[in-house]
Amino acid sequence: MIGLGHRVASLDFLHSAGKANSLGGDGSLSTAAPRSEPSDRYLYDPANPAPTVGWPLCCDALHLKPGPHDQRPVEERDDHLVYSTPALTEDLEVTGPITLELFASSSAVDTDFTAKFVDVWPDGFAQNLTEGIVRARYRDSREQPQFMNPGQTYKFTLDLWATSNISRKGHRLRLEVSSSNFPRFDRNLNTGEDGFSTRQPVAATNVIFHDAQHLSALILPIVPVP
């Protein structure tokens, strides 16, 4: 943990036995760093993007109803990797900016990686708190985009914006990793071309690594609860 004034940055590392796909998978979050673990992979098809279900911003209620919504329908998709903590043994406050450090590769020259931070209630209700996205070609710079080499592993930093929430005892924290959240974010067609000139999207196999050499982790600002 890292001190941030009255906050502490907690690193929750991604874990699985290689089958974190969907709500029925084996993904987990833990403060223990991984050692030797298989990677997770999913097929992102721009022709079948994951739909936006609720969102944290205010300003397009006509098309997207904002606010908290149950994420379980989206989490049932195989193109979503789901990582959850065990049930909390005490109340936990998360207040401040949230970051995901992700080691990943793709079969495409360009793709997106999306993430969502979720508070899971004891009855299973998966409440979205905040979310973010990175377009692979802009992983280092928006002014000097660089395509990926298919199959090469890169480190991505996703800004999930900020939140302030107390998850009560018995709740679980959850991270969703995918490559689409549409129409909240526009689709990446995986070709490296813009959405206006591309006629044929390409499906991509995207791989998430979490092992001793690739410490994929969710970084949470924790505030002590009185």
C-alpha atoms as a printed R data frame, in Angstrom:
    type eleno elety resid chain resno       x       y       z
1   ATOM     1    CA   MET     A     1   0.000   0.000   0.000
2   ATOM     2    CA   ILE     A     2   1.084   3.583  -0.718
3   ATOM     3    CA   GLY     A     3   0.264   6.543   1.534
4   ATOM     4    CA   LEU     A     4  -1.701   9.407  -0.071
5   ATOM     5    CA   GLY     A     5  -2.277  11.763   2.832
6   ATOM     6    CA   HIS     A     6  -5.450  10.530   4.520
7   ATOM     7    CA   ARG     A     7  -5.833   7.983   1.703
8   ATOM     8    CA   VAL     A     8  -3.970   4.752   1.032
9   ATOM     9    CA   ALA     A     9  -3.502   3.369  -2.482
10  ATOM    10    CA   SER     A    10  -4.444  -0.298  -2.435
11  ATOM    11    CA   LEU     A    11  -3.281  -2.583  -5.248
12  ATOM    12    CA   ASP     A    12  -5.770  -5.308  -6.108
13  ATOM    13    CA   PHE     A    13  -4.075  -7.732  -8.479
14  ATOM    14    CA   LEU     A    14  -5.924  -9.688 -11.157
15  ATOM    15    CA   HIS     A    15  -5.970 -13.470 -10.756
16  ATOM    16    CA   SER     A    16  -7.498 -16.442 -12.538
17  ATOM    17    CA   ALA     A    17  -6.786 -19.942 -13.770
18  ATOM    18    CA   GLY     A    18  -7.220 -18.656 -17.311
19  ATOM    19    CA   LYS     A    19 -11.007 -18.665 -17.377
20  ATOM    20    CA   ALA     A    20 -12.175 -15.289 -16.095
21  ATOM    21    CA   ASN     A    21 -14.697 -14.958 -18.920
22  ATOM    22    CA   SER     A    22 -18.164 -13.884 -17.773
23  ATOM    23    CA   LEU     A    23 -19.810 -13.893 -14.385
24  ATOM    24    CA   GLY     A    24 -19.416 -17.674 -14.242
25  ATOM    25    CA   GLY     A    25 -15.636 -17.518 -14.659
26  ATOM    26    CA   ASP     A    26 -12.834 -17.913 -12.124
27  ATOM    27    CA   GLY     A    27 -11.470 -14.355 -12.018
28  ATOM    28    CA   SER     A    28 -10.612 -12.800  -8.665
29  ATOM    29    CA   LEU     A    29  -9.002  -9.718  -7.112
30  ATOM    30    CA   SER     A    30  -6.488  -9.942  -4.294
31  ATOM    31    CA   THR     A    31  -3.815  -7.802  -2.641
32  ATOM    32    CA   ALA     A    32  -1.460 -10.787  -3.057
33  ATOM    33    CA   ALA     A    33   0.666 -10.476  -6.187
34  ATOM    34    CA   PRO     A    34   0.368 -13.272  -8.746
35  ATOM    35    CA   ARG     A    35   3.178 -15.699  -9.468
36  ATOM    36    CA   SER     A    36   2.679 -18.194 -12.275
37  ATOM    37    CA   GLU     A    37  -0.823 -17.887 -13.747
38  ATOM    38    CA   PRO     A    38  -2.268 -18.465 -17.220
39  ATOM    39    CA   SER     A    39  -3.527 -15.440 -19.127
40  ATOM    40    CA   ASP     A    40  -7.159 -14.682 -19.912
41  ATOM    41    CA   ARG     A    41  -8.409 -14.125 -23.451
42  ATOM    42    CA   TYR     A    42 -11.603 -13.148 -25.194
43  ATOM    43    CA   LEU     A    43 -12.839 -12.417 -28.689
44  ATOM    44    CA   TYR     A    44 -13.848  -8.809 -29.265
45  ATOM    45    CA   ASP     A    45 -16.111  -8.504 -32.304
46  ATOM    46    CA   PRO     A    46 -16.937  -4.893 -33.257
47  ATOM    47    CA   ALA     A    47 -20.051  -6.212 -35.026
48  ATOM    48    CA   ASN     A    48 -21.368  -7.342 -31.614
49  ATOM    49    CA   PRO     A    49 -20.180  -4.767 -29.061
50  ATOM    50    CA   ALA     A    50 -21.107  -4.957 -25.399
51  ATOM    51    CA   PRO     A    51 -23.951  -2.526 -24.663
52  ATOM    52    CA   THR     A    52 -23.716   0.367 -22.247
53  ATOM    53    CA   VAL     A    53 -25.820  -0.300 -19.132
54  ATOM    54    CA   GLY     A    54 -25.955   2.829 -16.977
55  ATOM    55    CA   TRP     A    55 -23.103   5.291 -16.811
56  ATOM    56    CA   PRO     A    56 -21.660   7.859 -14.409
57  ATOM    57    CA   LEU     A    57 -22.162  11.047 -16.432
58  ATOM    58    CA   CYS     A    58 -25.175  13.275 -16.731
59  ATOM    59    CA   CYS     A    59 -25.847  14.618 -20.124
60  ATOM    60    CA   ASP     A    60 -27.458  12.293 -22.663
61  ATOM    61    CA   ALA     A    61 -30.379  10.777 -20.772
62  ATOM    62    CA   LEU     A    62 -32.447  10.678 -23.965
63  ATOM    63    CA   HIS     A    63 -30.208   7.946 -25.391
64  ATOM    64    CA   LEU     A    64 -28.415   6.560 -22.320
65  ATOM    65    CA   LYS     A    65 -30.082   6.479 -18.941
66  ATOM    66    CA   PRO     A    66 -27.370   7.516 -16.465
67  ATOM    67    CA   GLY     A    67 -26.783   6.285 -12.970
68  ATOM    68    CA   PRO     A    68 -26.403   2.902 -11.270
69  ATOM    69    CA   HIS     A    69 -27.756  -0.156 -13.076
70  ATOM    70    CA   ASP     A    70 -27.306  -3.876 -12.585
71  ATOM    71    CA   GLN     A    71 -24.309  -4.956 -14.681
72  ATOM    72    CA   ARG     A    72 -24.994  -8.693 -14.519
73  ATOM    73    CA   PRO     A    73 -26.574  -8.877 -18.004
74  ATOM    74    CA   VAL     A    74 -23.331  -7.507 -19.488
75  ATOM    75    CA   GLU     A    75 -21.159  -9.628 -17.202
76  ATOM    76    CA   GLU     A    76 -22.764 -12.768 -18.637
77  ATOM    77    CA   ARG     A    77 -20.999 -12.136 -21.961
78  ATOM    78    CA   ASP     A    78 -17.891 -14.177 -22.763
79  ATOM    79    CA   ASP     A    79 -16.157 -11.050 -24.074
80  ATOM    80    CA   HIS     A    80 -16.129  -9.695 -20.516
81  ATOM    81    CA   LEU     A    81 -13.501 -10.730 -17.991
82  ATOM    82    CA   VAL     A    82 -14.841 -10.504 -14.441
83  ATOM    83    CA   TYR     A    83 -12.581 -10.255 -11.368
84  ATOM    84    CA   SER     A    84 -14.128 -10.026  -7.875
85  ATOM    85    CA   THR     A    85 -12.884  -9.807  -4.305
86  ATOM    86    CA   PRO     A    86 -14.240 -12.050  -1.558
87  ATOM    87    CA   ALA     A    87 -17.034 -10.559   0.548
88  ATOM    88    CA   LEU     A    88 -15.737  -7.617   2.593
89  ATOM    89    CA   THR     A    89 -15.331  -8.275   6.299
90  ATOM    90    CA   GLU     A    90 -15.767  -4.569   7.110
91  ATOM    91    CA   ASP     A    91 -16.961  -1.369   5.460
92  ATOM    92    CA   LEU     A    92 -14.562   0.018   2.829
93  ATOM    93    CA   GLU     A    93 -14.490   3.556   1.445
94  ATOM    94    CA   VAL     A    94 -13.008   4.252  -1.980
95  ATOM    95    CA   THR     A    95 -12.666   7.986  -2.658
96  ATOM    96    CA   GLY     A    96 -10.561   9.496  -5.414
97  ATOM    97    CA   PRO     A    97  -9.180   8.611  -8.854
98  ATOM    98    CA   ILE     A    98  -9.029   4.946  -9.854
99  ATOM    99    CA   THR     A    99  -6.418   3.476 -12.186
100 ATOM   100    CA   LEU     A   100  -6.027   0.112 -13.860
101 ATOM   101    CA   GLU     A   101  -2.562  -1.020 -14.935
102 ATOM   102    CA   LEU     A   102  -3.077  -3.713 -17.523
103 ATOM   103    CA   PHE     A   103  -0.670  -5.946 -19.430
104 ATOM   104    CA   ALA     A   104  -2.279  -7.077 -22.661
105 ATOM   105    CA   SER     A   105  -1.795  -8.129 -26.261
106 ATOM   106    CA   SER     A   106  -4.035  -8.353 -29.299
107 ATOM   107    CA   SER     A   107  -4.199 -10.139 -32.609
108 ATOM   108    CA   ALA     A   108  -5.048  -6.752 -34.161
109 ATOM   109    CA   VAL     A   109  -2.910  -3.689 -34.854
110 ATOM   110    CA   ASP     A   110  -5.312  -1.543 -32.847
111 ATOM   111    CA   THR     A   111  -8.091  -2.245 -30.364
112 ATOM   112    CA   ASP     A   112  -9.637  -0.829 -27.206
113 ATOM   113    CA   PHE     A   113  -9.452  -1.973 -23.607
114 ATOM   114    CA   THR     A   114 -12.311  -0.967 -21.338
115 ATOM   115    CA   ALA     A   115 -12.714  -1.369 -17.597
116 ATOM   116    CA   LYS     A   116 -15.485  -0.864 -15.093
117 ATOM   117    CA   PHE     A   117 -15.327  -0.652 -11.284
118 ATOM   118    CA   VAL     A   118 -18.374  -2.269  -9.669
119 ATOM   119    CA   ASP     A   119 -19.797  -2.614  -6.147
120 ATOM   120    CA   VAL     A   120 -21.527  -5.997  -5.761
121 ATOM   121    CA   TRP     A   121 -24.294  -6.142  -3.159
122 ATOM   122    CA   PRO     A   122 -24.968  -9.285  -1.100
123 ATOM   123    CA   ASP     A   123 -28.023 -10.078  -3.261
124 ATOM   124    CA   GLY     A   124 -25.811 -10.012  -6.391
125 ATOM   125    CA   PHE     A   125 -26.808  -6.559  -7.663
126 ATOM   126    CA   ALA     A   126 -23.700  -5.316  -9.522
127 ATOM   127    CA   GLN     A   127 -23.711  -1.522  -9.243
128 ATOM   128    CA   ASN     A   128 -21.511   0.369 -11.686
129 ATOM   129    CA   LEU     A   129 -19.424   3.075 -10.017
130 ATOM   130    CA   THR     A   130 -16.999   4.342 -12.632
131 ATOM   131    CA   GLU     A   131 -15.310   3.266 -15.859
132 ATOM   132    CA   GLY     A   132 -12.678   4.079 -18.439
133 ATOM   133    CA   ILE     A   133 -11.128   3.155 -21.766
134 ATOM   134    CA   VAL     A   134  -7.826   3.259 -23.615
135 ATOM   135    CA   ARG     A   135  -7.372   3.079 -27.374
136 ATOM   136    CA   ALA     A   136  -4.265   1.021 -27.960
137 ATOM   137    CA   ARG     A   137  -2.699   3.271 -30.589
138 ATOM   138    CA   TYR     A   138  -2.788   6.170 -28.072
139 ATOM   139    CA   ARG     A   139  -1.325   4.160 -25.169
140 ATOM   140    CA   ASP     A   140   1.771   6.397 -24.966
141 ATOM   141    CA   SER     A   141   0.703   9.596 -26.720
142 ATOM   142    CA   ARG     A   142  -2.350  11.094 -28.359
143 ATOM   143    CA   GLU     A   143  -0.126  13.263 -30.541
144 ATOM   144    CA   GLN     A   144   2.015  10.371 -31.834
145 ATOM   145    CA   PRO     A   145  -0.162   7.256 -32.128
146 ATOM   146    CA   GLN     A   146   1.558   3.910 -32.626
147 ATOM   147    CA   PHE     A   147  -0.049   0.702 -33.781
148 ATOM   148    CA   MET     A   148   0.630  -2.550 -31.958
149 ATOM   149    CA   ASN     A   149   2.577  -5.507 -33.200
150 ATOM   150    CA   PRO     A   150   0.027  -8.344 -33.110
151 ATOM   151    CA   GLY     A   151   0.872 -10.770 -30.323
152 ATOM   152    CA   GLN     A   152   3.263  -8.416 -28.514
153 ATOM   153    CA   THR     A   153   2.565  -7.596 -24.873
154 ATOM   154    CA   TYR     A   154   2.143  -3.955 -23.870
155 ATOM   155    CA   LYS     A   155   1.432  -2.140 -20.631
156 ATOM   156    CA   PHE     A   156  -1.702   0.017 -20.673
157 ATOM   157    CA   THR     A   157  -2.823   2.525 -18.062
158 ATOM   158    CA   LEU     A   158  -6.580   3.065 -17.900
159 ATOM   159    CA   ASP     A   159  -7.984   6.119 -16.143
160 ATOM   160    CA   LEU     A   160 -11.273   5.002 -14.615
161 ATOM   161    CA   TRP     A   161 -11.950   8.545 -13.404
162 ATOM   162    CA   ALA     A   162 -12.905   9.085  -9.770
163 ATOM   163    CA   THR     A   163 -15.613   7.958  -7.407
164 ATOM   164    CA   SER     A   164 -16.559   8.178  -3.750
165 ATOM   165    CA   ASN     A   165 -18.358   5.161  -2.366
166 ATOM   166    CA   ILE     A   166 -18.577   3.107   0.819
167 ATOM   167    CA   SER     A   167 -18.996  -0.589   0.142
168 ATOM   168    CA   ARG     A   168 -20.593  -2.104   3.211
169 ATOM   169    CA   LYS     A   169 -19.551  -5.279   4.973
170 ATOM   170    CA   GLY     A   170 -20.688  -8.267   2.919
171 ATOM   171    CA   HIS     A   171 -20.321  -6.440  -0.409
172 ATOM   172    CA   ARG     A   172 -17.654  -7.360  -2.976
173 ATOM   173    CA   LEU     A   173 -15.553  -5.178  -5.259
174 ATOM   174    CA   ARG     A   174 -15.467  -6.140  -8.915
175 ATOM   175    CA   LEU     A   175 -13.501  -5.224 -12.027
176 ATOM   176    CA   GLU     A   176 -14.805  -5.831 -15.535
177 ATOM   177    CA   VAL     A   177 -12.323  -5.858 -18.422
178 ATOM   178    CA   SER     A   178 -13.487  -5.881 -22.029
179 ATOM   179    CA   SER     A   179 -13.020  -3.992 -25.296
180 ATOM   180    CA   SER     A   180 -16.362  -2.269 -25.817
181 ATOM   181    CA   ASN     A   181 -18.949  -0.229 -23.943
182 ATOM   182    CA   PHE     A   182 -21.182   0.994 -26.760
183 ATOM   183    CA   PRO     A   183 -22.534   3.602 -27.371
184 ATOM   184    CA   ARG     A   184 -20.951   5.216 -24.304
185 ATOM   185    CA   PHE     A   185 -17.668   4.843 -26.207
186 ATOM   186    CA   ASP     A   186 -17.422   4.417 -29.946
187 ATOM   187    CA   ARG     A   187 -16.345   1.018 -31.272
188 ATOM   188    CA   ASN     A   188 -12.796   0.316 -32.283
189 ATOM   189    CA   LEU     A   189 -12.992  -1.617 -35.570
190 ATOM   190    CA   ASN     A   190  -9.537  -3.147 -34.917
191 ATOM   191    CA   THR     A   191  -8.148  -2.192 -38.326
192 ATOM   192    CA   GLY     A   192  -6.246   0.985 -37.459
193 ATOM   193    CA   GLU     A   193  -8.486   3.002 -39.766
194 ATOM   194    CA   ASP     A   194 -11.002   5.556 -38.575
195 ATOM   195    CA   GLY     A   195 -14.654   4.652 -38.271
196 ATOM   196    CA   PHE     A   196 -15.584   6.700 -41.318
197 ATOM   197    CA   SER     A   197 -13.326   4.978 -43.829
198 ATOM   198    CA   THR     A   198 -13.404   1.405 -42.539
199 ATOM   199    CA   ARG     A   199 -15.969  -0.740 -44.278
200 ATOM   200    CA   GLN     A   200 -15.221  -4.136 -42.757
201 ATOM   201    CA   PRO     A   201 -14.468  -4.498 -39.036
202 ATOM   202    CA   VAL     A   202 -12.103  -7.215 -37.864
203 ATOM   203    CA   ALA     A   203 -12.636  -9.412 -34.799
204 ATOM   204    CA   ALA     A   204  -9.655  -9.479 -32.428
205 ATOM   205    CA   THR     A   205  -8.467 -11.966 -29.832
206 ATOM   206    CA   ASN     A   206  -7.347  -9.888 -26.851
207 ATOM   207    CA   VAL     A   207  -5.235 -11.372 -24.063
208 ATOM   208    CA   ILE     A   208  -4.845 -10.119 -20.473
209 ATOM   209    CA   PHE     A   209  -1.721 -11.167 -18.561
210 ATOM   210    CA   HIS     A   210  -1.392 -11.435 -14.771
211 ATOM   211    CA   ASP     A   211   1.724 -13.156 -13.509
212 ATOM   212    CA   ALA     A   212   4.996 -12.309 -11.775
213 ATOM   213    CA   GLN     A   213   6.299 -10.474 -14.854
214 ATOM   214    CA   HIS     A   214   2.973  -8.797 -15.677
215 ATOM   215    CA   LEU     A   215   1.415  -7.356 -12.522
216 ATOM   216    CA   SER     A   216  -1.971  -6.233 -13.819
217 ATOM   217    CA   ALA     A   217  -3.613  -4.396 -10.929
218 ATOM   218    CA   LEU     A   218  -6.508  -2.161  -9.979
219 ATOM   219    CA   ILE     A   219  -5.264   0.797  -7.911
220 ATOM   220    CA   LEU     A   220  -7.846   2.045  -5.428
221 ATOM   221    CA   PRO     A   221  -7.658   5.102  -3.126
222 ATOM   222    CA   ILE     A   222  -8.816   3.783   0.252
223 ATOM   223    CA   VAL     A   223 -10.037   6.107   3.023
224 ATOM   224    CA   PRO     A   224 -10.253   4.780   6.602
225 ATOM   225    CA   VAL     A   225 -13.873   4.392   7.717
226 ATOM   226    CA   PRO     A   226 -14.442   5.634  11.301
